[in-house]
Amino acid sequence: MIYISTGIAIVMAIGVFILRMKETKKPVNEKKIILPPLFMSTGALMFIFPMFRVTRYELLEALVAGMLFSILLIKTSKFEVRDEKIYILRSKAFIFILIGLMVIRLVAKLMLGSTIEIGVLSGMFFLLAFAMIVPWRIVMLYQYKKVKAASFGGGSMV
């Protein structure tokens, strides 16, 4: 089961990288920044099932780790104005950060997989990912609005 979930995680990481590269080719807007965490939030339905439920300590652990990892994503997300539109800058560090996070996740899964039930571990990794994406996207939205206001006087451009 750990090998299957690891394979799925690798495929998802590749998907995130491909989406991120495509994201740099198209102008960004507020909706494109806000929607990914909203879509991901549906994954919280997993906690309806007892096998995925975590303790308060596991919840806190996953949330703190996710917020710490979000700092790396925040540091690599910058915007630029081109052709009177706002684009996210391509970051050379992003792929290395993504690979690094994947390696940390795999090592943690292998180490914790023998001591924590697979369902609980899945719940913790979902919470970690969500706690990583939400602060990142909030900061992205703030930065986007800042660039928009500085470049276009805050008026609607999309």
VOBATI-542958 format. One record per atom (N, C-alpha, C): residue number from 1; residue in one letter; chain; atom name; y, x, z. Coordinates in Angstrom, 3 decimals, padded with zeros to 6 digits, always signed. Layout:
// VOBATI-542958
(NUM,'a','A','CA',(Y,X,Z)),
...
// end
This chain:
// VOBATI-542958
(1,'m','A','N',(-001.198,+000.820,+000.000)),
(1,'m','A','CA',(+000.000,+000.000,+000.000)),
(1,'m','A','C',(+001.270,+000.869,+000.000)),
(2,'i','A','N',(+001.217,+001.978,+000.732)),
(2,'i','A','CA',(+002.369,+002.876,+000.786)),
(2,'i','A','C',(+002.631,+003.489,-000.590)),
(3,'y','A','N',(+001.564,+003.794,-001.336)),
(3,'y','A','CA',(+001.746,+004.379,-002.666)),
(3,'y','A','C',(+002.362,+003.373,-003.638)),
(4,'i','A','N',(+001.952,+002.125,-003.533)),
(4,'i','A','CA',(+002.510,+001.078,-004.405)),
(4,'i','A','C',(+003.989,+000.884,-004.099)),
(5,'s','A','N',(+004.334,+000.773,-002.812)),
(5,'s','A','CA',(+005.734,+000.569,-002.450)),
(5,'s','A','C',(+006.577,+001.796,-002.794)),
(6,'t','A','N',(+005.995,+002.987,-002.719)),
(6,'t','A','CA',(+006.703,+004.204,-003.102)),
(6,'t','A','C',(+006.964,+004.206,-004.604)),
(7,'g','A','N',(+005.976,+003.814,-005.380)),
(7,'g','A','CA',(+006.152,+003.714,-006.832)),
(7,'g','A','C',(+007.238,+002.722,-007.193)),
(8,'i','A','N',(+007.253,+001.589,-006.523)),
(8,'i','A','CA',(+008.288,+000.577,-006.767)),
(8,'i','A','C',(+009.661,+001.138,-006.414)),
(9,'a','A','N',(+009.749,+001.865,-005.310)),
(9,'a','A','CA',(+011.021,+002.459,-004.895)),
(9,'a','A','C',(+011.524,+003.468,-005.925)),
(10,'i','A','N',(+010.624,+004.252,-006.499)),
(10,'i','A','CA',(+011.019,+005.228,-007.521)),
(10,'i','A','C',(+011.535,+004.516,-008.761)),
(11,'v','A','N',(+010.837,+003.465,-009.186)),
(11,'v','A','CA',(+011.280,+002.685,-010.348)),
(11,'v','A','C',(+012.658,+002.072,-010.079)),
(12,'m','A','N',(+012.854,+001.567,-008.865)),
(12,'m','A','CA',(+014.145,+000.985,-008.512)),
(12,'m','A','C',(+015.246,+002.040,-008.521)),
(13,'a','A','N',(+014.959,+003.237,-008.041)),
(13,'a','A','CA',(+015.951,+004.316,-008.039)),
(13,'a','A','C',(+016.341,+004.694,-009.469)),
(14,'i','A','N',(+015.365,+004.752,-010.345)),
(14,'i','A','CA',(+015.655,+005.032,-011.757)),
(14,'i','A','C',(+016.531,+003.923,-012.331)),
(15,'g','A','N',(+016.210,+002.686,-011.971)),
(15,'g','A','CA',(+017.014,+001.541,-012.423)),
(15,'g','A','C',(+018.449,+001.624,-011.924)),
(16,'v','A','N',(+018.629,+002.010,-010.664)),
(16,'v','A','CA',(+019.975,+002.150,-010.097)),
(16,'v','A','C',(+020.747,+003.223,-010.851)),
(17,'f','A','N',(+020.085,+004.333,-011.144)),
(17,'f','A','CA',(+020.754,+005.413,-011.870)),
(17,'f','A','C',(+021.182,+004.948,-013.261)),
(18,'i','A','N',(+020.299,+004.270,-013.969)),
(18,'i','A','CA',(+020.620,+003.781,-015.317)),
(18,'i','A','C',(+021.786,+002.792,-015.255)),
(19,'l','A','N',(+021.736,+001.871,-014.297)),
(19,'l','A','CA',(+022.831,+000.907,-014.149)),
(19,'l','A','C',(+024.141,+001.601,-013.824)),
(20,'r','A','N',(+024.084,+002.599,-012.979)),
(20,'r','A','CA',(+025.303,+003.325,-012.596)),
(20,'r','A','C',(+025.903,+004.043,-013.805)),
(21,'m','A','N',(+025.053,+004.608,-014.667)),
(21,'m','A','CA',(+025.565,+005.293,-015.849)),
(21,'m','A','C',(+026.190,+004.292,-016.833)),
(22,'k','A','N',(+025.573,+003.126,-016.968)),
(22,'k','A','CA',(+026.146,+002.081,-017.823)),
(22,'k','A','C',(+027.459,+001.562,-017.244)),
(23,'e','A','N',(+027.511,+001.503,-015.908)),
(23,'e','A','CA',(+028.694,+001.006,-015.214)),
(23,'e','A','C',(+029.925,+001.840,-015.534)),
(24,'t','A','N',(+029.750,+003.124,-015.803)),
(24,'t','A','CA',(+030.891,+003.993,-016.075)),
(24,'t','A','C',(+031.449,+003.802,-017.482)),
(25,'k','A','N',(+030.701,+003.129,-018.335)),
(25,'k','A','CA',(+031.145,+002.928,-019.717)),
(25,'k','A','C',(+031.934,+001.635,-019.914)),
(26,'k','A','N',(+031.877,+000.743,-018.944)),
(26,'k','A','CA',(+032.566,-000.535,-019.038)),
(26,'k','A','C',(+033.616,-000.635,-017.938)),
(27,'p','A','N',(+034.707,-001.349,-018.206)),
(27,'p','A','CA',(+035.722,-001.524,-017.155)),
(27,'p','A','C',(+035.136,-002.255,-015.954)),
(28,'v','A','N',(+035.659,-001.930,-014.796)),
(28,'v','A','CA',(+035.218,-002.538,-013.547)),
(28,'v','A','C',(+036.175,-003.678,-013.200)),
(29,'n','A','N',(+035.645,-004.677,-012.527)),
(29,'n','A','CA',(+036.501,-005.715,-011.961)),
(29,'n','A','C',(+035.969,-006.065,-010.573)),
(30,'e','A','N',(+036.694,-006.902,-009.873)),
(30,'e','A','CA',(+036.317,-007.228,-008.492)),
(30,'e','A','C',(+034.935,-007.868,-008.419)),
(31,'k','A','N',(+034.634,-008.711,-009.371)),
(31,'k','A','CA',(+033.341,-009.397,-009.374)),
(31,'k','A','C',(+032.185,-008.402,-009.493)),
(32,'k','A','N',(+032.335,-007.402,-010.340)),
(32,'k','A','CA',(+031.280,-006.404,-010.520)),
(32,'k','A','C',(+031.074,-005.552,-009.274)),
(33,'i','A','N',(+032.078,-005.465,-008.440)),
(33,'i','A','CA',(+031.961,-004.709,-007.197)),
(33,'i','A','C',(+031.327,-005.561,-006.106)),
(34,'i','A','N',(+031.709,-006.811,-006.033)),
(34,'i','A','CA',(+031.277,-007.699,-004.950)),
(34,'i','A','C',(+029.866,-008.256,-005.153)),
(35,'l','A','N',(+029.485,-008.564,-006.375)),
(35,'l','A','CA',(+028.225,-009.273,-006.621)),
(35,'l','A','C',(+026.941,-008.531,-006.234)),
(36,'p','A','N',(+026.794,-007.229,-006.473)),
(36,'p','A','CA',(+025.515,-006.580,-006.118)),
(36,'p','A','C',(+025.068,-006.782,-004.666)),
(37,'p','A','N',(+025.947,-006.603,-003.665)),
(37,'p','A','CA',(+025.467,-006.865,-002.302)),
(37,'p','A','C',(+025.135,-008.338,-002.064)),
(38,'l','A','N',(+025.859,-009.231,-002.733)),
(38,'l','A','CA',(+025.546,-010.657,-002.588)),
(38,'l','A','C',(+024.168,-010.960,-003.158)),
(39,'f','A','N',(+023.866,-010.399,-004.319)),
(39,'f','A','CA',(+022.543,-010.605,-004.921)),
(39,'f','A','C',(+021.454,-010.001,-004.029)),
(40,'m','A','N',(+021.735,-008.831,-003.495)),
(40,'m','A','CA',(+020.751,-008.163,-002.651)),
(40,'m','A','C',(+020.499,-008.930,-001.355)),
(41,'s','A','N',(+021.504,-009.643,-000.896)),
(41,'s','A','CA',(+021.377,-010.344,+000.386)),
(41,'s','A','C',(+020.257,-011.380,+000.379)),
(42,'t','A','N',(+019.851,-011.840,-000.797)),
(42,'t','A','CA',(+018.737,-012.791,-000.857)),
(42,'t','A','C',(+017.440,-012.170,-000.351)),
(43,'g','A','N',(+017.371,-010.850,-000.374)),
(43,'g','A','CA',(+016.198,-010.146,+000.145)),
(43,'g','A','C',(+015.995,-010.365,+001.635)),
(44,'a','A','N',(+017.050,-010.789,+002.323)),
(44,'a','A','CA',(+016.941,-011.051,+003.764)),
(44,'a','A','C',(+015.990,-012.215,+004.044)),
(45,'l','A','N',(+015.663,-012.981,+003.025)),
(45,'l','A','CA',(+014.690,-014.067,+003.200)),
(45,'l','A','C',(+013.325,-013.532,+003.620)),
(46,'m','A','N',(+013.099,-012.244,+003.423)),
(46,'m','A','CA',(+011.832,-011.647,+003.845)),
(46,'m','A','C',(+011.622,-011.816,+005.343)),
(47,'f','A','N',(+012.716,-011.905,+006.094)),
(47,'f','A','CA',(+012.609,-011.987,+007.550)),
(47,'f','A','C',(+012.155,-013.360,+008.040)),
(48,'i','A','N',(+011.978,-014.290,+007.126)),
(48,'i','A','CA',(+011.370,-015.579,+007.476)),
(48,'i','A','C',(+009.930,-015.340,+007.933)),
(49,'f','A','N',(+009.288,-014.348,+007.321)),
(49,'f','A','CA',(+007.894,-014.045,+007.613)),
(49,'f','A','C',(+007.806,-013.045,+008.768)),
(50,'p','A','N',(+007.016,-013.366,+009.784)),
(50,'p','A','CA',(+006.933,-012.515,+010.982)),
(50,'p','A','C',(+006.580,-011.052,+010.707)),
(51,'m','A','N',(+005.787,-010.785,+009.663)),
(51,'m','A','CA',(+005.361,-009.399,+009.428)),
(51,'m','A','C',(+006.527,-008.458,+009.102)),
(52,'f','A','N',(+007.664,-009.009,+008.658)),
(52,'f','A','CA',(+008.813,-008.179,+008.282)),
(52,'f','A','C',(+009.852,-008.051,+009.391)),
(53,'r','A','N',(+009.687,-008.785,+010.467)),
(53,'r','A','CA',(+010.697,-008.797,+011.527)),
(53,'r','A','C',(+010.703,-007.488,+012.307)),
(54,'v','A','N',(+011.920,-007.055,+012.635)),
(54,'v','A','CA',(+012.115,-005.789,+013.337)),
(54,'v','A','C',(+012.652,-006.052,+014.742)),
(55,'t','A','N',(+012.473,-005.075,+015.609)),
(55,'t','A','CA',(+013.026,-005.175,+016.956)),
(55,'t','A','C',(+014.519,-004.856,+016.899)),
(56,'r','A','N',(+015.208,-005.102,+017.974)),
(56,'r','A','CA',(+016.643,-004.785,+018.023)),
(56,'r','A','C',(+016.874,-003.292,+017.827)),
(57,'y','A','N',(+016.024,-002.476,+018.423)),
(57,'y','A','CA',(+016.164,-001.024,+018.286)),
(57,'y','A','C',(+015.959,-000.602,+016.824)),
(58,'e','A','N',(+014.949,-001.150,+016.168)),
(58,'e','A','CA',(+014.689,-000.823,+014.755)),
(58,'e','A','C',(+015.840,-001.309,+013.877)),
(59,'l','A','N',(+016.385,-002.455,+014.192)),
(59,'l','A','CA',(+017.539,-002.991,+013.462)),
(59,'l','A','C',(+018.722,-002.037,+013.584)),
(60,'l','A','N',(+019.027,-001.641,+014.803)),
(60,'l','A','CA',(+020.144,-000.731,+015.049)),
(60,'l','A','C',(+019.927,+000.607,+014.346)),
(61,'e','A','N',(+018.720,+001.122,+014.441)),
(61,'e','A','CA',(+018.374,+002.394,+013.798)),
(61,'e','A','C',(+018.594,+002.327,+012.279)),
(62,'a','A','N',(+018.111,+001.263,+011.651)),
(62,'a','A','CA',(+018.244,+001.098,+010.203)),
(62,'a','A','C',(+019.707,+000.921,+009.794)),
(63,'l','A','N',(+020.454,+000.140,+010.556)),
(63,'l','A','CA',(+021.860,-000.093,+010.222)),
(63,'l','A','C',(+022.693,+001.181,+010.349)),
(64,'v','A','N',(+022.480,+001.937,+011.408)),
(64,'v','A','CA',(+023.232,+003.187,+011.598)),
(64,'v','A','C',(+022.887,+004.184,+010.492)),
(65,'a','A','N',(+021.606,+004.331,+010.181)),
(65,'a','A','CA',(+021.197,+005.261,+009.112)),
(65,'a','A','C',(+021.816,+004.836,+007.780)),
(66,'g','A','N',(+021.777,+003.550,+007.481)),
(66,'g','A','CA',(+022.360,+003.053,+006.232)),
(66,'g','A','C',(+023.849,+003.317,+006.142)),
(67,'m','A','N',(+024.552,+003.087,+007.242)),
(67,'m','A','CA',(+026.005,+003.328,+007.240)),
(67,'m','A','C',(+026.319,+004.808,+007.078)),
(68,'l','A','N',(+025.509,+005.665,+007.692)),
(68,'l','A','CA',(+025.721,+007.102,+007.518)),
(68,'l','A','C',(+025.481,+007.518,+006.067)),
(69,'f','A','N',(+024.417,+007.004,+005.459)),
(69,'f','A','CA',(+024.136,+007.324,+004.058)),
(69,'f','A','C',(+025.212,+006.769,+003.127)),
(70,'s','A','N',(+025.848,+005.669,+003.513)),
(70,'s','A','CA',(+026.881,+005.070,+002.655)),
(70,'s','A','C',(+028.058,+006.025,+002.467)),
(71,'i','A','N',(+028.257,+006.916,+003.427)),
(71,'i','A','CA',(+029.360,+007.886,+003.319)),
(71,'i','A','C',(+029.201,+008.730,+002.056)),
(72,'l','A','N',(+027.964,+009.113,+001.746)),
(72,'l','A','CA',(+027.713,+009.909,+000.534)),
(72,'l','A','C',(+028.091,+009.126,-000.723)),
(73,'l','A','N',(+027.733,+007.847,-000.749)),
(73,'l','A','CA',(+028.063,+007.023,-001.915)),
(73,'l','A','C',(+029.573,+006.804,-002.021)),
(74,'i','A','N',(+030.216,+006.607,-000.886)),
(74,'i','A','CA',(+031.666,+006.395,-000.865)),
(74,'i','A','C',(+032.387,+007.627,-001.410)),
(75,'k','A','N',(+031.921,+008.803,-000.992)),
(75,'k','A','CA',(+032.559,+010.052,-001.426)),
(75,'k','A','C',(+032.432,+010.292,-002.931)),
(76,'t','A','N',(+031.419,+009.706,-003.566)),
(76,'t','A','CA',(+031.206,+009.945,-005.001)),
(76,'t','A','C',(+031.728,+008.807,-005.875)),
(77,'s','A','N',(+032.406,+007.835,-005.295)),
(77,'s','A','CA',(+032.910,+006.693,-006.070)),
(77,'s','A','C',(+034.429,+006.758,-006.179)),
(78,'k','A','N',(+034.869,+007.068,-007.362)),
(78,'k','A','CA',(+036.308,+007.150,-007.654)),
(78,'k','A','C',(+036.591,+006.353,-008.924)),
(79,'f','A','N',(+037.836,+005.916,-009.061)),
(79,'f','A','CA',(+038.238,+005.127,-010.218)),
(79,'f','A','C',(+039.292,+005.867,-011.026)),
(80,'e','A','N',(+039.359,+005.507,-012.304)),
(80,'e','A','CA',(+040.409,+006.031,-013.173)),
(80,'e','A','C',(+040.862,+004.919,-014.106)),
(81,'v','A','N',(+042.083,+005.055,-014.599)),
(81,'v','A','CA',(+042.623,+004.088,-015.538)),
(81,'v','A','C',(+042.564,+004.705,-016.931)),
(82,'r','A','N',(+041.933,+003.972,-017.847)),
(82,'r','A','CA',(+041.861,+004.374,-019.256)),
(82,'r','A','C',(+042.132,+003.149,-020.111)),
(83,'d','A','N',(+042.932,+003.303,-021.109)),
(83,'d','A','CA',(+043.216,+002.196,-022.037)),
(83,'d','A','C',(+043.634,+000.935,-021.280)),
(84,'e','A','N',(+044.435,+001.119,-020.238)),
(84,'e','A','CA',(+044.947,+000.024,-019.415)),
(84,'e','A','C',(+043.849,-000.804,-018.743)),
(85,'k','A','N',(+042.724,-000.155,-018.476)),
(85,'k','A','CA',(+041.619,-000.780,-017.747)),
(85,'k','A','C',(+041.124,+000.214,-016.704)),
(86,'i','A','N',(+040.476,-000.313,-015.674)),
(86,'i','A','CA',(+039.982,+000.539,-014.589)),
(86,'i','A','C',(+038.483,+000.774,-014.766)),
(87,'y','A','N',(+038.112,+002.051,-014.719)),
(87,'y','A','CA',(+036.715,+002.462,-014.856)),
(87,'y','A','C',(+036.312,+003.247,-013.626)),
(88,'i','A','N',(+035.024,+003.185,-013.296)),
(88,'i','A','CA',(+034.511,+004.047,-012.236)),
(88,'i','A','C',(+034.196,+005.396,-012.876)),
(89,'l','A','N',(+034.578,+006.459,-012.207)),
(89,'l','A','CA',(+034.326,+007.806,-012.731)),
(89,'l','A','C',(+032.858,+008.171,-012.582)),
(90,'r','A','N',(+032.340,+008.824,-013.567)),
(90,'r','A','CA',(+030.979,+009.334,-013.495)),
(90,'r','A','C',(+030.965,+010.526,-012.550)),
(91,'s','A','N',(+030.055,+010.520,-011.620)),
(91,'s','A','CA',(+029.968,+011.605,-010.646)),
(91,'s','A','C',(+028.693,+012.402,-010.887)),
(92,'k','A','N',(+028.855,+013.714,-011.028)),
(92,'k','A','CA',(+027.694,+014.576,-011.205)),
(92,'k','A','C',(+026.853,+014.621,-009.933)),
(93,'a','A','N',(+027.498,+014.418,-008.811)),
(93,'a','A','CA',(+026.792,+014.467,-007.526)),
(93,'a','A','C',(+025.937,+013.224,-007.292)),
(94,'f','A','N',(+026.257,+012.115,-007.969)),
(94,'f','A','CA',(+025.572,+010.851,-007.694)),
(94,'f','A','C',(+024.066,+010.956,-007.886)),
(95,'i','A','N',(+023.610,+011.560,-008.976)),
(95,'i','A','CA',(+022.168,+011.664,-009.236)),
(95,'i','A','C',(+021.495,+012.502,-008.155)),
(96,'f','A','N',(+022.156,+013.569,-007.709)),
(96,'f','A','CA',(+021.574,+014.411,-006.672)),
(96,'f','A','C',(+021.524,+013.679,-005.328)),
(97,'i','A','N',(+022.554,+012.905,-005.054)),
(97,'i','A','CA',(+022.563,+012.097,-003.833)),
(97,'i','A','C',(+021.464,+011.050,-003.899)),
(98,'l','A','N',(+021.319,+010.404,-005.047)),
(98,'l','A','CA',(+020.285,+009.385,-005.224)),
(98,'l','A','C',(+018.895,+009.996,-005.047)),
(99,'i','A','N',(+018.670,+011.153,-005.650)),
(99,'i','A','CA',(+017.379,+011.835,-005.507)),
(99,'i','A','C',(+017.174,+012.253,-004.047)),
(100,'g','A','N',(+018.208,+012.789,-003.420)),
(100,'g','A','CA',(+018.118,+013.188,-002.021)),
(100,'g','A','C',(+017.776,+012.023,-001.107)),
(101,'l','A','N',(+018.438,+010.892,-001.329)),
(101,'l','A','CA',(+018.148,+009.700,-000.531)),
(101,'l','A','C',(+016.719,+009.227,-000.766)),
(102,'m','A','N',(+016.255,+009.335,-001.999)),
(102,'m','A','CA',(+014.888,+008.925,-002.322)),
(102,'m','A','C',(+013.885,+009.833,-001.614)),
(103,'v','A','N',(+014.140,+011.125,-001.617)),
(103,'v','A','CA',(+013.236,+012.070,-000.941)),
(103,'v','A','C',(+013.218,+011.796,+000.564)),
(104,'i','A','N',(+014.394,+011.595,+001.144)),
(104,'i','A','CA',(+014.465,+011.280,+002.579)),
(104,'i','A','C',(+013.685,+010.001,+002.867)),
(105,'r','A','N',(+013.841,+009.013,+002.013)),
(105,'r','A','CA',(+013.144,+007.735,+002.196)),
(105,'r','A','C',(+011.626,+007.925,+002.109)),
(106,'l','A','N',(+011.182,+008.703,+001.122)),
(106,'l','A','CA',(+009.746,+008.932,+000.957)),
(106,'l','A','C',(+009.166,+009.686,+002.148)),
(107,'v','A','N',(+009.866,+010.723,+002.596)),
(107,'v','A','CA',(+009.389,+011.488,+003.745)),
(107,'v','A','C',(+009.346,+010.605,+004.984)),
(108,'a','A','N',(+010.406,+009.826,+005.189)),
(108,'a','A','CA',(+010.438,+008.922,+006.349)),
(108,'a','A','C',(+009.310,+007.902,+006.270)),
(109,'k','A','N',(+009.066,+007.380,+005.073)),
(109,'k','A','CA',(+007.996,+006.387,+004.913)),
(109,'k','A','C',(+006.637,+007.002,+005.224)),
(110,'l','A','N',(+006.402,+008.210,+004.735)),
(110,'l','A','CA',(+005.126,+008.867,+005.001)),
(110,'l','A','C',(+004.959,+009.206,+006.484)),
(111,'m','A','N',(+006.050,+009.621,+007.117)),
(111,'m','A','CA',(+005.980,+009.965,+008.540)),
(111,'m','A','C',(+005.846,+008.709,+009.413)),
(112,'l','A','N',(+006.602,+007.681,+009.080)),
(112,'l','A','CA',(+006.618,+006.476,+009.901)),
(112,'l','A','C',(+005.512,+005.484,+009.537)),
(113,'g','A','N',(+004.965,+005.631,+008.327)),
(113,'g','A','CA',(+003.946,+004.694,+007.852)),
(113,'g','A','C',(+002.707,+004.632,+008.714)),
(114,'s','A','N',(+002.434,+005.699,+009.426)),
(114,'s','A','CA',(+001.246,+005.705,+010.279)),
(114,'s','A','C',(+001.524,+005.142,+011.671)),
(115,'t','A','N',(+002.820,+005.022,+012.029)),
(115,'t','A','CA',(+003.152,+004.528,+013.367)),
(115,'t','A','C',(+003.824,+003.158,+013.370)),
(116,'i','A','N',(+004.395,+002.767,+012.236)),
(116,'i','A','CA',(+005.080,+001.474,+012.132)),
(116,'i','A','C',(+004.376,+000.649,+011.066)),
(117,'e','A','N',(+004.125,-000.609,+011.355)),
(117,'e','A','CA',(+003.458,-001.494,+010.389)),
(117,'e','A','C',(+004.257,-001.553,+009.094)),
(118,'i','A','N',(+003.544,-001.686,+007.985)),
(118,'i','A','CA',(+004.164,-001.655,+006.658)),
(118,'i','A','C',(+005.218,-002.757,+006.479)),
(119,'g','A','N',(+004.980,-003.931,+007.025)),
(119,'g','A','CA',(+005.950,-005.025,+006.924)),
(119,'g','A','C',(+007.236,-004.708,+007.661)),
(120,'v','A','N',(+007.107,-004.197,+008.877)),
(120,'v','A','CA',(+008.271,-003.823,+009.680)),
(120,'v','A','C',(+009.022,-002.681,+008.999)),
(121,'l','A','N',(+008.278,-001.721,+008.485)),
(121,'l','A','CA',(+008.891,-000.596,+007.779)),
(121,'l','A','C',(+009.655,-001.090,+006.549)),
(122,'s','A','N',(+009.088,-002.044,+005.838)),
(122,'s','A','CA',(+009.775,-002.637,+004.682)),
(122,'s','A','C',(+011.064,-003.311,+005.112)),
(123,'g','A','N',(+011.008,-004.042,+006.217)),
(123,'g','A','CA',(+012.204,-004.697,+006.740)),
(123,'g','A','C',(+013.271,-003.686,+007.127)),
(124,'m','A','N',(+012.839,-002.595,+007.736)),
(124,'m','A','CA',(+013.796,-001.553,+008.132)),
(124,'m','A','C',(+014.443,-000.903,+006.908)),
(125,'f','A','N',(+013.660,-000.621,+005.874)),
(125,'f','A','CA',(+014.228,+000.003,+004.677)),
(125,'f','A','C',(+015.148,-000.950,+003.928)),
(126,'f','A','N',(+014.845,-002.259,+003.963)),
(126,'f','A','CA',(+015.765,-003.230,+003.365)),
(126,'f','A','C',(+017.095,-003.196,+004.119)),
(127,'l','A','N',(+017.032,-003.225,+005.443)),
(127,'l','A','CA',(+018.251,-003.203,+006.255)),
(127,'l','A','C',(+019.037,-001.911,+006.042)),
(128,'l','A','N',(+018.319,-000.787,+005.940)),
(128,'l','A','CA',(+018.972,+000.486,+005.679)),
(128,'l','A','C',(+019.715,+000.432,+004.345)),
(129,'a','A','N',(+019.057,-000.052,+003.303)),
(129,'a','A','CA',(+019.684,-000.127,+001.980)),
(129,'a','A','C',(+020.889,-001.067,+001.994)),
(130,'f','A','N',(+020.746,-002.197,+002.659)),
(130,'f','A','CA',(+021.834,-003.162,+002.720)),
(130,'f','A','C',(+023.017,-002.585,+003.501)),
(131,'a','A','N',(+022.724,-001.888,+004.603)),
(131,'a','A','CA',(+023.780,-001.272,+005.409)),
(131,'a','A','C',(+024.425,-000.101,+004.680)),
(132,'m','A','N',(+023.773,+000.418,+003.662)),
(132,'m','A','CA',(+024.334,+001.489,+002.855)),
(132,'m','A','C',(+025.222,+000.903,+001.751)),
(133,'i','A','N',(+024.785,-000.179,+001.142)),
(133,'i','A','CA',(+025.494,-000.749,+000.001)),
(133,'i','A','C',(+026.740,-001.525,+000.418)),
(134,'v','A','N',(+026.673,-002.282,+001.492)),
(134,'v','A','CA',(+027.815,-003.114,+001.887)),
(134,'v','A','C',(+029.069,-002.279,+002.199)),
(135,'p','A','N',(+029.005,-001.268,+003.071)),
(135,'p','A','CA',(+030.229,-000.476,+003.311)),
(135,'p','A','C',(+030.727,+000.228,+002.048)),
(136,'w','A','N',(+029.791,+000.721,+001.236)),
(136,'w','A','CA',(+030.147,+001.391,-000.013)),
(136,'w','A','C',(+030.933,+000.450,-000.907)),
(137,'r','A','N',(+030.444,-000.763,-001.080)),
(137,'r','A','CA',(+031.110,-001.724,-001.955)),
(137,'r','A','C',(+032.431,-002.223,-001.369)),
(138,'i','A','N',(+032.516,-002.317,-000.058)),
(138,'i','A','CA',(+033.780,-002.718,+000.571)),
(138,'i','A','C',(+034.841,-001.650,+000.301)),
(139,'v','A','N',(+034.469,-000.390,+000.480)),
(139,'v','A','CA',(+035.403,+000.704,+000.208)),
(139,'v','A','C',(+035.743,+000.750,-001.283)),
(140,'m','A','N',(+034.751,+000.532,-002.145)),
(140,'m','A','CA',(+035.016,+000.490,-003.584)),
(140,'m','A','C',(+036.030,-000.594,-003.920)),
(141,'l','A','N',(+035.873,-001.761,-003.326)),
(141,'l','A','CA',(+036.801,-002.868,-003.580)),
(141,'l','A','C',(+038.207,-002.488,-003.120)),
(142,'y','A','N',(+038.312,-001.877,-001.957)),
(142,'y','A','CA',(+039.611,-001.417,-001.451)),
(142,'y','A','C',(+040.228,-000.396,-002.411)),
(143,'q','A','N',(+039.435,+000.586,-002.834)),
(143,'q','A','CA',(+039.934,+001.612,-003.750)),
(143,'q','A','C',(+040.343,+000.994,-005.088)),
(144,'y','A','N',(+039.540,+000.064,-005.581)),
(144,'y','A','CA',(+039.838,-000.610,-006.843)),
(144,'y','A','C',(+041.185,-001.328,-006.758)),
(145,'k','A','N',(+041.381,-002.079,-005.676)),
(145,'k','A','CA',(+042.635,-002.818,-005.504)),
(145,'k','A','C',(+043.820,-001.866,-005.386)),
(146,'k','A','N',(+043.598,-000.733,-004.745)),
(146,'k','A','CA',(+044.644,+000.278,-004.593)),
(146,'k','A','C',(+045.035,+000.852,-005.966)),
(147,'v','A','N',(+044.044,+001.192,-006.782)),
(147,'v','A','CA',(+044.297,+001.723,-008.124)),
(147,'v','A','C',(+044.969,+000.653,-008.982)),
(148,'k','A','N',(+044.502,-000.563,-008.873)),
(148,'k','A','CA',(+045.066,-001.673,-009.642)),
(148,'k','A','C',(+046.532,-001.898,-009.287)),
(149,'a','A','N',(+046.842,-001.902,-007.998)),
(149,'a','A','CA',(+048.218,-002.114,-007.546)),
(149,'a','A','C',(+049.124,-000.961,-007.997)),
(150,'a','A','N',(+048.614,+000.274,-007.904)),
(150,'a','A','CA',(+049.413,+001.434,-008.295)),
(150,'a','A','C',(+049.642,+001.487,-009.803)),
(151,'s','A','N',(+048.654,+001.045,-010.572)),
(151,'s','A','CA',(+048.747,+001.158,-012.030)),
(151,'s','A','C',(+049.346,-000.061,-012.711)),
(152,'f','A','N',(+049.140,-001.216,-012.114)),
(152,'f','A','CA',(+049.539,-002.456,-012.779)),
(152,'f','A','C',(+050.404,-003.343,-011.890)),
(153,'g','A','N',(+050.898,-002.795,-010.814)),
(153,'g','A','CA',(+051.762,-003.563,-009.936)),
(153,'g','A','C',(+051.045,-004.692,-009.207)),
(154,'g','A','N',(+049.717,-004.619,-009.124)),
(154,'g','A','CA',(+048.959,-005.628,-008.394)),
(154,'g','A','C',(+048.700,-006.881,-009.184)),
(155,'g','A','N',(+049.266,-006.993,-010.351)),
(155,'g','A','CA',(+049.046,-008.180,-011.179)),
(155,'g','A','C',(+047.638,-008.227,-011.726)),
(156,'s','A','N',(+047.224,-009.393,-012.129)),
(156,'s','A','CA',(+045.868,-009.537,-012.681)),
(156,'s','A','C',(+045.800,-008.909,-014.051)),
(157,'m','A','N',(+044.781,-008.113,-014.259)),
(157,'m','A','CA',(+044.631,-007.450,-015.555)),
(157,'m','A','C',(+043.335,-007.819,-016.234)),
(158,'v','A','N',(+042.485,-008.532,-015.550)),
(158,'v','A','CA',(+041.165,-008.840,-016.109)),
(158,'v','A','C',(+041.126,-010.263,-016.579)),
// end
